[in-house]
């Protein structure tokens, strides 16, 4: 079988570096490099276009000299605030049955907008900490939610990334500052009860579990020495890898269920073991850290190649080819 032509479509404004991991995974599996494409060309208002090429799809970006009929499209590393603009492109990929795990407009939207995520968790009985969604609240409304949630809470925007706009709130002053912060930016936000996910030595901790095709690929624990700072690696949390077999079965089941609840074929699920196991969020395109080329990036690309070899596209409600 000839080598597939793989288009790696990412947004270069992202600083996460996932594109490099994925390109290396493609090279490892196929012996050739993917064609890198700027996702912004295919966003609303972009100059890129997709046109039929027999029963396939041709991608064209005239000013870049791109004219390509890919066998596989890897759509990844799209910042949350830019995902909505790619919905039309995703629908085009679905219409042409392109081999990709990057479709599923509704699933992307639900997982990206955390207010919709919470609604879906409630619908599907996915364990999570009690949460109130706030839309430009006044001082009294925010204070009522704060009191209801026990005055030990985390605030985060409905759409955000990296934890730079997420705050641990335990005082009225902190609540007022967070309320003003989100009001200045005109964003809705969520207030969630703290999970008490603190280790015996005082560090905040949580787990990131990677799920692909209904099974756990890889996991890591994040240990944050500053318990009032989000437990993200980009905010200083130390990642400790965990083999799937060593992950607590309850967390594995919860991560798989949360991914299915979103309707995603692949996700990185953030959760805690405390409170019987609770999910914080489901990441559509989780970032990688050192060591995760073979454990996450390669299996993710391999899933695309298996679908291509099977001669069909991929849908979230079907099993991944083995």
Beta strands, then each sheet from edge to edge (+ up, - down):
strand 1: 6-10
strand 2: 35-38
strand 3: 49-53
strand 4: 56-61
strand 5: 66-68
strand 6: 72-75
strand 7: 131-134
strand 8: 153-157
strand 9: 167-169
strand 10: 189-193
strand 11: 204-212
strand 12: 215-224
strand 13: 238-242
strand 14: 266-272
strand 15: 278-283
sheet 1: 2+ 1+ 6+
sheet 2: 3+ 4- 5+
sheet 3: 7+ 10- 8+ 9-
sheet 4: 13+ 12- 11+ 14- 15+
end
